[in-house]
Amino acid sequence: MSLRLVPPAEVSRALLLLCVAAGALVSIATKGNVSGFAGGFAVGAGVALLFSRMKTGREAGAPPAEEDSA
């Protein structure tokens, strides 16, 4: 199975931010493997949030295209 066949999933930025915060807190509060997993989870969610922001930031900040009605 190719990854190209998997459709992108829409995820709320607030949910991603919550995942980053939860992963960071669990990483700080625990030791060992759980701490490492939670830290990796927080980094992964943060990267997804960053990519989401980069992708939609250009589209949201761009002025609307003017239509040529001539």
C-alpha positions as CSV (number, residue, x, y, z in Angstrom):
1,M,0.0,0.0,0.0
2,S,1.3,3.4,-1.0
3,L,1.1,6.4,1.3
4,R,0.0,8.5,-1.6
5,L,-3.4,6.8,-1.4
6,V,-4.0,8.0,2.1
7,P,-6.1,11.2,2.1
8,P,-5.0,14.1,4.3
9,A,-6.9,14.5,7.6
10,E,-8.1,17.8,8.8
11,V,-7.1,18.5,12.4
12,S,-7.9,21.5,14.5
13,R,-4.9,23.7,15.4
14,A,-6.3,23.9,18.9
15,L,-6.2,20.1,19.2
16,L,-2.6,20.0,18.0
17,L,-1.7,22.7,20.5
18,L,-3.4,20.7,23.2
19,C,-1.4,17.6,22.2
20,V,1.8,19.6,22.4
21,A,1.0,20.9,25.8
22,A,-0.1,17.5,27.1
23,G,2.9,15.8,25.8
24,A,5.3,18.3,27.3
25,L,3.6,18.1,30.7
26,V,3.7,14.3,30.7
27,S,7.3,14.4,29.6
28,I,8.3,16.7,32.5
29,A,6.2,14.9,35.1
30,T,7.3,11.3,34.3
31,K,10.6,9.3,34.0
32,G,12.0,6.7,31.7
33,N,10.2,5.4,28.5
34,V,7.0,7.3,29.2
35,S,8.8,10.6,29.4
36,G,10.6,9.9,26.1
37,F,7.4,8.8,24.4
38,A,5.5,11.9,25.6
39,G,8.4,14.2,24.5
40,G,8.4,12.6,21.0
41,F,4.6,12.9,20.9
42,A,4.8,16.6,21.7
43,V,7.5,17.2,19.1
44,G,5.5,15.4,16.5
45,A,2.3,17.3,17.2
46,G,4.3,20.5,17.2
47,V,5.8,19.8,13.8
48,A,2.3,19.0,12.5
49,L,1.1,22.3,13.9
50,L,4.1,24.1,12.3
51,F,3.4,22.6,8.9
52,S,-0.3,23.5,9.2
53,R,0.6,27.0,10.0
54,M,3.1,27.3,7.1
55,K,0.7,25.8,4.6
56,T,-2.3,28.0,5.5
57,G,-0.3,31.1,6.5
58,R,0.5,32.0,2.9
59,E,-3.0,31.3,1.7
60,A,-4.7,33.3,4.5
61,G,-2.3,36.2,4.3
62,A,-2.5,36.6,0.5
63,P,-4.8,39.2,-0.8
64,P,-7.7,37.9,-2.9
65,A,-7.0,37.6,-6.6
66,E,-8.6,40.2,-8.7
67,E,-10.7,38.9,-11.6
68,D,-10.3,40.4,-15.0
69,S,-13.8,41.1,-16.4
70,A,-12.7,42.6,-19.7
